[in-house]
Amino acid sequence: MSEKSSIAALGDADTVFAFKAVGADAYPVTDEKEAREKLRLLARNYDIIFITEQLAEKLPDLIARYKTRPFPTVIPLPSASGSTGYGKRSVKEDVERAIGTDILQVEEKK
């Protein structure tokens, strides 16, 4: 692990290696068990951890634990293969919990 970076990306190789271009450390994983172990390790050394939505959906218990702490901030994001919508739902829930209302509500077009 790099001591210079405070940002890590965890997920499939195609997604996380793109983060190297902006100075983040990339950690490709292939399954839930590996992701769980790596996230625990990264949480000790990084302030911000981006994780693909596909993995985040499999680790809600672990990610919830980090939401109660100031660091690390674990941010789900779409992978190179597309979005599942998990990241958007997660942010929406966090905002609702923080301020008590849904300010991200989008009106449907008629």
PEBELWO-V503080 format. One record per backbone hydrogen bond with DSSP energy under -1.0 kcal/mol. NH is the residue of the N-H (numbers start at 1). CO is the residue of the C=O. Records with the same first field share a line. If there is no record, write none. Layout:
NH = CO / CO
This chain:
8 = 48
9 = 25
10 = 50
11 = 27
16 = 12
17 = 13
19 = 16
22 = 19
23 = 20
24 = 19
25 = 7
27 = 9
29 = 11
35 = 31
36 = 32
37 = 33
38 = 34
39 = 35
40 = 36
41 = 37
42 = 38
43 = 39
44 = 41
45 = 42
46 = 42
47 = 6
48 = 6
49 = 73
50 = 8
51 = 75
52 = 10
53 = 77
56 = 52
57 = 53
58 = 55
59 = 56
63 = 59
64 = 60
65 = 61
66 = 62
67 = 63
69 = 66
73 = 47
75 = 49
77 = 51
79 = 82
82 = 79
89 = 85
90 = 86
91 = 87
92 = 88
93 = 89
94 = 90
95 = 91
96 = 92
97 = 93
98 = 94
99 = 95
100 = 96
103 = 101
